[in-house]
Amino acid sequence: MDPNSGHPRRWAILGVLVFSLLAVVLDNTILNVAMKTIADKTAGLGATQSELEWAINSYTLVFAGLLFTFGVIGDRTGRKRMLFIGMALFGLASLASAYSQDPMQLILARAAMGIGGAAIMPATLAIISNVFPPSERGKAIGVWAGGVGLAVAIGPITGGLLIEHFWWGSVFLVNVPIVVIGMILIATIVPESKDPMPSKLDPVGVVLSIIGLVAIVYGIIRGGFLGTVASAEVLVPTLAGVAVLGVFVWWERRIDHPVFDVRNFSNVRFSSAIGMMGIVFFAMMGGMFFLTFYLQVVLGFSALQAGALMIPFAAAQLIFAPLSQRVNERFGAKLSATVSMIVVTAALTSYAFLDQNTPVVLIEVIFFVQGAAMANIMPPATTAIMEALPREKAGVGSAMSNTVRQVAGALGVAVLGSVLSSSYRGAMEPALAGLPADVQHSAGESIMATMSVVEGLGERGQALVKPAFTAFIDGMHVTALVSALIALIGVAVVAKWMPGKPQPVQQVAEKEPAVV
């Protein structure tokens, strides 16, 4: 295969990879719709709030912790093989999740799904980098990103439809046919590729990366659950994880066969793209967190309707992500990314002006504009990360990209969720003053908790609805402004360090990876 012309079936391969990724991305959003049903003692498993949290977080914890490791293993042993194994494990774990008999079984099955997802995600981007020539790689990653955006939006809609017509396990069972078809297509269409000259194994680096990432993500998850980042339960594992990753960096600089060459961070294109991606996902995921409650609780939309309202965001991704390379080539990465980051910042700022009377059409326009801006940030950033590393290390680059997205997104939910929770709790104290102490504490945790107390109190509880909506909207405004401020930092990072318009690319011979 000529590295400057790419694989002859590269576009068909891209279609298979996007389809294979569908189950993983769907699962990240589809479960939220089923949580209420899973908590029901009759229709579901009778899971407690803590068990529901871990049903979500067991996946995130394992997924984020193993992304980097599986990217490295895929480069060494074969990306197609890793993708196929990941799909098989994901399908089997989905089947186990669907037929779980109690919450603990569901939590363990979800953790197994995280292992499969961590094997799938880096392999898809690594294979794209392998089969597409440099001239088409940005466009291909744009199509990949557009497919991810579409899956994110159709997840809640699909989940809502399944819950309305079938039992809760159907939200996991839907993955099985996708996995089976994906495995058949992978076996028949996708070529094998791997690092033709892998360095010696670095088991110490691999173990340090897993321990560090798992500890950090666990601390972040605890922060989101407790509604604060100041607790020892949050700070101890997070700081321990940071310390372990510090040891990882020291170790990787010391040995001659690092699992990841940390000197890549001296490449300004690589480090600025990583920084931009982290900042964007921190702000965006934190924003999506409060928008879910705003749409469903304050505006009164069902889970299915709230999912449908996200279609403009996905549509913009689908339309503009494949075109992002063209924009990048014409205006340069610095200008296009800076303008896009400014638009994202403006969209996040606009959430500080939403209230109970905001027209739905205006919300939809904001979603579309934000989606279009995101579509011109993520594909070029991902392309920059992938192209900063040698093609034979594509799995490591893909894993690094996805790890940053996962950790930053989880951190955004935890930190901005904590800001929202703190603001809401403070504003609700006067309204809850007449209730028993234990009820005051539980009702003040979140707007969902308040609404649960309102239902239990009957007519007496209706007096809490208006102050709860006011407290939530005020808290949402504060949180939106904080997320916009974070995005503004991203504007500064991009404007300062992102390289400008590239010079015409000369055809440079690349070392050809082993392709079977």
C-alpha positions in Angstrom: 0.0 0.0 0.0 1.4 3.4 -1.0 1.3 5.7 2.0 0.7 8.7 -0.2 -2.3 7.2 -1.9 -3.8 5.1 0.9 -5.7 1.8 0.9 -7.9 1.3 -2.2 -10.9 0.4 0.0 -10.2 3.1 2.6 -13.7 4.8 2.5 -15.4 1.4 2.9 -13.1 0.7 5.8 -14.0 4.1 7.3 -17.7 3.2 7.1 -17.1 -0.1 8.9 -15.1 1.7 11.7 -17.8 4.4 12.2 -20.4 1.6 12.4 -18.3 -0.4 14.8 -18.0 2.7 17.0 -21.8 3.2 17.0 -22.4 0.7 19.9 -19.8 2.2 22.1 -20.9 5.8 21.7 -24.6 4.9 21.9 -24.0 3.2 25.2 -22.4 6.3 26.7 -25.7 8.2 26.3 -28.4 5.6 26.1 -28.1 4.3 29.7 -29.1 7.7 31.2 -32.6 7.3 29.8 -33.1 3.9 31.4 -31.9 4.9 34.9 -35.3 5.7 36.3 -36.7 2.3 35.1 -33.7 0.3 36.5 -34.3 2.0 39.9 -37.9 0.7 39.9 -38.4 -2.3 42.1 -41.1 -3.8 39.9 -40.0 -2.9 36.3 -36.3 -2.8 37.0 -33.7 -4.0 39.5 -34.6 -1.7 42.4 -31.1 -0.1 42.2 -30.3 2.6 44.8 -28.9 6.0 43.7 -25.4 4.8 44.6 -25.8 1.6 42.6 -27.1 3.6 39.6 -24.1 5.9 39.9 -21.7 2.9 39.8 -23.6 1.3 36.9 -22.5 4.4 34.9 -19.1 5.0 36.5 -17.8 1.4 36.5 -17.8 1.7 32.7 -16.1 5.1 32.7 -13.5 4.1 35.3 -12.4 1.0 33.3 -12.7 2.6 29.9 -10.6 5.7 30.8 -8.0 3.6 32.7 -7.4 1.1 29.9 -7.6 3.3 26.8 -3.9 4.1 26.7 -2.8 0.6 27.4 -5.0 -0.9 24.7 -3.7 1.6 22.2 -0.2 0.5 22.9 -1.1 -3.2 22.7 -3.0 -2.6 19.4 0.1 -1.1 17.9 2.2 -4.1 18.9 -0.2 -7.0 18.3 -2.4 -5.7 15.5 -5.2 -3.1 15.5 -7.7 -5.2 13.6 -7.2 -8.0 16.1 -7.6 -5.6 19.0 -10.8 -4.1 17.4 -12.3 -7.5 16.8 -11.5 -8.7 20.3 -12.9 -5.5 21.8 -16.2 -5.9 19.8 -16.6 -9.5 20.9 -16.1 -8.6 24.6 -18.4 -5.5 24.3 -21.1 -7.6 22.7 -20.9 -10.4 25.4 -20.8 -7.8 28.2 -23.9 -6.0 26.7 -25.7 -9.4 26.7 -24.7 -9.9 30.4 -25.9 -6.3 31.2 -29.3 -6.9 29.6 -30.0 -10.0 31.6 -28.5 -8.9 35.0 -30.5 -10.2 37.9 -29.3 -7.6 40.5 -27.5 -4.2 40.5 -24.1 -5.7 41.3 -24.3 -8.0 38.2 -25.1 -4.9 36.2 -22.2 -2.9 37.6 -19.7 -5.8 36.9 -21.1 -6.3 33.4 -20.8 -2.6 32.7 -17.2 -2.7 33.8 -16.6 -5.5 31.3 -18.2 -3.3 28.6 -15.6 -0.7 29.5 -12.8 -3.1 28.8 -14.3 -3.8 25.3 -14.9 -0.1 24.6 -11.3 0.7 25.6 -10.1 -1.8 23.1 -12.4 -0.5 20.3 -12.0 3.3 20.5 -8.2 3.7 19.9 -8.1 1.0 17.2 -10.7 2.9 15.0 -8.6 6.1 14.8 -5.3 4.2 14.5 -6.7 2.2 11.5 -7.9 5.5 9.9 -4.4 6.9 10.2 -3.0 3.8 8.7 -5.3 3.4 5.6 -5.7 7.1 4.7 -2.9 9.3 3.1 -2.0 12.5 4.8 -4.0 14.6 2.3 -7.2 12.8 3.2 -6.7 12.0 6.8 -8.3 15.2 8.2 -11.4 14.6 6.1 -11.6 11.0 7.2 -11.3 12.0 10.9 -14.0 14.6 10.2 -16.3 11.9 9.0 -15.4 9.8 12.0 -16.2 12.7 14.4 -19.5 13.4 12.6 -20.5 9.8 13.1 -19.6 10.1 16.8 -21.7 13.3 17.1 -24.7 11.6 15.4 -24.5 8.6 17.8 -24.3 10.9 20.8 -27.6 12.5 19.8 -29.5 9.4 18.8 -28.6 7.6 22.0 -31.2 9.2 24.2 -33.8 9.0 21.4 -33.1 5.3 20.9 -33.1 4.7 24.7 -36.5 6.5 25.1 -38.1 4.4 22.3 -36.8 1.2 23.7 -37.9 2.0 27.3 -41.4 3.0 26.1 -41.9 -0.3 24.2 -39.6 -2.9 25.8 -38.0 -3.8 29.2 -34.9 -1.9 30.5 -32.5 -4.6 29.3 -33.3 -3.7 25.7 -31.0 -0.6 25.9 -28.1 -3.1 26.2 -29.5 -5.8 24.0 -29.6 -3.3 21.0 -25.8 -3.4 21.0 -25.6 -7.1 20.1 -26.8 -7.0 16.5 -24.6 -3.9 15.9 -21.6 -5.9 17.3 -22.3 -9.0 15.3 -22.7 -7.1 12.0 -19.6 -5.0 12.9 -17.5 -8.1 13.5 -18.4 -9.6 10.2 -17.5 -6.4 8.4 -14.3 -6.0 10.3 -13.2 -9.6 9.4 -14.0 -9.1 5.7 -13.0 -5.5 4.9 -10.6 -4.0 7.5 -6.9 -4.8 6.9 -4.5 -5.7 9.7 -1.8 -3.2 10.6 0.7 -2.9 13.4 4.1 -1.3 14.3 6.6 -3.1 12.1 9.4 -2.5 14.5 7.9 -2.5 18.0 10.3 -1.5 20.8 10.8 -3.7 23.9 7.9 -4.0 26.3 7.6 -1.4 29.0 5.4 -3.1 31.6 6.3 -0.5 34.3 5.1 2.3 32.1 1.9 0.5 31.3 1.1 -0.3 35.0 1.9 3.3 36.1 -0.4 4.7 33.4 -3.3 2.4 34.4 -2.9 3.1 38.2 -2.6 6.9 37.6 -5.5 7.2 35.2 -7.8 5.0 37.3 -7.0 6.9 40.5 -7.6 10.3 38.9 -10.9 9.2 37.3 -12.0 7.6 40.5 -11.4 10.8 42.4 -13.3 12.8 39.8 -16.2 10.4 40.0 -16.3 10.7 43.8 -16.3 14.5 43.3 -19.3 14.4 41.1 -21.1 12.0 43.5 -20.4 14.1 46.6 -21.1 17.4 44.9 -17.7 18.8 46.1 -14.1 18.7 45.1 -12.9 19.7 48.6 -13.4 16.3 50.3 -10.5 14.0 51.2 -12.4 11.2 49.3 -11.8 13.3 46.2 -8.5 14.9 46.8 -6.6 11.8 48.0 -7.1 9.5 45.0 -6.9 12.4 42.5 -3.6 13.8 43.9 -2.3 10.2 44.2 -3.2 9.6 40.5 -1.4 12.9 39.5 1.7 11.8 41.5 1.7 8.4 39.8 1.4 10.0 36.4 4.3 12.2 37.4 6.4 9.1 38.2 5.2 7.7 34.8 6.6 10.8 33.0 9.9 10.5 34.9 10.1 6.8 34.0 9.3 7.3 30.4 12.0 10.0 30.1 14.5 7.7 31.8 14.3 4.5 29.6 15.2 4.0 26.0 12.0 2.1 25.0 9.2 4.2 26.5 5.6 3.1 26.0 4.9 6.8 25.2 7.7 9.3 24.3 6.8 12.2 26.6 9.1 14.4 24.5 6.2 14.6 22.1 4.7 17.3 24.4 7.6 19.6 23.2 5.8 19.6 19.8 3.7 22.7 20.1 1.1 21.4 17.6 0.6 18.2 19.6 0.5 19.9 23.1 -1.7 22.8 22.0 -4.2 20.3 20.3 -4.2 18.2 23.5 -4.8 21.2 25.6 -7.6 22.5 23.4 -9.3 19.2 23.4 -9.2 18.9 27.2 -10.5 22.4 27.7 -13.3 22.0 25.2 -14.5 18.7 26.7 -14.3 20.0 30.2 -16.5 22.9 29.4 -18.9 21.0 27.1 -19.5 18.0 29.2 -20.1 20.2 32.3 -22.5 22.2 30.3 -24.4 19.1 29.0 -24.7 18.0 32.6 -26.9 21.0 33.6 -28.7 21.1 30.3 -30.2 17.6 30.9 -31.9 18.8 34.0 -32.9 22.1 32.5 -34.7 20.4 29.6 -36.4 17.6 31.6 -37.2 19.2 34.9 -37.5 22.9 34.4 -39.0 22.8 30.9 -40.8 19.6 31.5 -39.7 17.6 28.4 -39.6 13.8 28.6 -36.3 11.9 28.2 -37.3 11.1 24.6 -38.2 14.7 23.8 -35.0 16.0 25.5 -33.0 13.6 23.4 -34.7 14.8 20.2 -33.9 18.4 21.1 -30.2 17.5 20.9 -30.6 16.6 17.2 -29.5 20.1 15.9 -26.2 19.7 17.8 -25.6 16.3 16.1 -26.8 17.5 12.7 -24.3 20.3 12.8 -21.6 17.8 13.7 -22.6 15.6 10.8 -22.7 18.5 8.4 -19.6 20.4 9.3 -17.2 17.9 10.7 -16.4 16.3 7.3 -15.8 19.9 6.0 -13.5 20.9 8.8 -10.3 19.9 6.9 -11.2 22.2 4.0 -11.7 25.1 6.5 -8.5 24.3 8.2 -6.5 24.2 5.0 -8.0 27.5 3.8 -7.7 29.6 6.9 -5.1 27.7 9.0 -5.5 25.8 12.2 -4.8 28.9 14.4 -7.5 31.1 12.9 -10.2 28.5 12.4 -9.7 26.9 15.9 -9.6 30.4 17.6 -12.8 31.5 15.9 -14.5 28.2 16.7 -13.4 28.4 20.3 -14.8 32.0 20.5 -18.2 30.7 19.1 -18.2 27.8 21.7 -17.5 30.3 24.5 -20.4 32.5 23.2 -22.7 29.5 23.1 -21.8 28.5 26.7 -22.3 32.2 27.8 -25.7 32.2 26.2 -26.9 29.5 28.6 -26.6 32.1 31.4 -29.6 33.8 29.8 -31.9 30.8 29.5 -35.0 30.6 31.8 -38.4 29.0 32.0 -39.7 31.2 29.2 -36.9 30.8 26.7 -38.4 29.7 23.3 -37.4 26.2 22.2 -36.5 27.5 18.8 -33.8 29.7 20.3 -32.4 26.8 22.3 -32.2 24.7 19.1 -30.4 27.5 17.3 -27.8 27.7 20.1 -27.3 23.9 20.0 -26.8 24.0 16.2 -24.3 26.9 16.4 -22.4 25.1 19.2 -22.3 21.9 17.3 -21.0 23.6 14.1 -18.2 25.2 16.1 -17.3 21.9 17.8 -17.2 20.3 14.4 -14.4 22.7 13.4 -12.4 22.1 16.6 -12.4 18.4 17.3 -11.4 16.9 13.9 -8.5 19.3 13.3 -7.3 18.8 17.0 -7.5 15.0 16.6 -5.7 15.1 13.3 -3.0 17.3 14.8 -2.5 14.8 17.6 -2.4 11.8 15.2 0.0 13.4 12.7 2.4 14.6 15.4 3.3 10.9 16.0 4.8 8.4 13.6 2.1 6.3 11.8 3.3 3.1 13.5 2.4 4.7 16.8 -1.1 5.6 15.7 -2.7 3.5 18.4 -0.9 5.5 21.1 -1.9 8.8 19.6 -5.5 7.7 19.3 -5.5 6.5 22.9 -4.0 9.8 24.1 -6.7 11.7 22.3 -9.5 9.7 23.7 -8.0 9.5 27.3 -7.8 13.3 27.4 -11.4 13.6 26.2 -12.7 11.1 28.8 -10.7 12.5 31.8 -11.5 16.2 30.9 -15.2 15.4 30.3 -15.5 13.6 33.7 -13.6 16.4 35.4 -16.0 18.9 33.8 -19.0 17.1 35.1 -17.5 16.8 38.6 -16.3 20.4 38.9 -19.1 22.2 37.2 -21.6 19.8 38.8 -20.1 20.8 42.1 -20.5 24.5 41.3 -24.2 23.9 40.4 -24.8 21.8 43.5 -23.2 24.3 45.8 -25.2 27.2 44.3 -28.5 25.3 44.4 -28.0 24.1 47.9 -27.3 27.6 49.2 -30.3 29.2 47.4 -32.7 26.4 48.6 -31.9 26.7 52.3 -34.5 29.3 53.1 -37.3 27.5 51.2 -36.5 24.2 53.0 -36.2 25.7 56.5 -39.6 24.4 57.7 -38.9 20.8 56.9 -37.4 18.1 59.2 -33.6 18.2 59.2 -33.1 14.9 57.4 -35.6 16.0 54.7 -33.9 19.4 54.4 -30.5 17.7 53.7 -31.8 15.3 51.1 -34.1 17.8 49.3 -31.3 20.4 49.0 -28.9 18.1 47.2 -30.3 18.6 43.7 -33.4 19.7 41.8 -34.2 16.0 41.2 -34.1 15.4 44.9 -36.3 18.4 45.6 -38.8 17.2 43.1 -38.8 13.8 44.7 -39.7 15.4 48.1 -42.3 17.5 46.4 -44.1 14.4 45.1 -44.0 12.8 48.6 -45.4 15.9 50.3 -48.4 16.2 47.9 -50.0 19.6 47.8 -47.9 20.9 50.7 -44.8 20.3 48.6 -46.0 22.4 45.6 -44.7 25.5 47.4 -41.2 24.2 46.8 -41.5 24.0 43.1 -41.1 27.7 42.2 -38.1 28.3 44.5 -36.5 25.1 43.2 -36.8 26.2 39.6 -35.4 29.7 40.5 -32.5 28.2 42.5 -31.7 25.8 39.7 -31.8 28.4 36.9 -29.6 30.8 39.0 -27.2 28.0 39.7 -27.2 27.0 36.0 -26.4 30.6 35.1 -23.4 30.7 37.4 -22.2 27.3 36.1 -22.6 28.4 32.5 -20.5 31.4 33.1 -17.8 29.3 34.8 -17.8 26.9 31.8 -17.6 29.9 29.4 -14.6 31.2 31.3 -12.9 27.8 31.0 -13.6 27.9 27.2 -12.1 31.4 27.1 -8.9 30.0 28.4 -9.0 27.6 25.5 -9.3 30.6 23.1 -6.1 32.0 24.7 -4.3 28.6 24.4 -5.2 28.2 20.7 -4.5 31.8 19.8 -1.1 31.7 21.5 0.3 28.2 20.6 -1.7 26.6 17.7 0.4 26.7 14.5 -0.8 28.9 11.7 -1.6 28.1 8.1 0.6 25.2 6.9 3.0 25.5 4.0 2.2 23.3 1.0 3.0 19.8 1.9 5.8 18.1 0.1 5.5 14.4 -0.5 7.6 12.8 2.2 8.1 9.0 2.2 6.7 7.4 5.3 7.8 4.1 6.7 5.2 1.6 5.7 3.5 -0.3 8.5 3.0 -4.0 8.1 -0.4 -4.5 6.4 -2.0 -7.9 6.0 
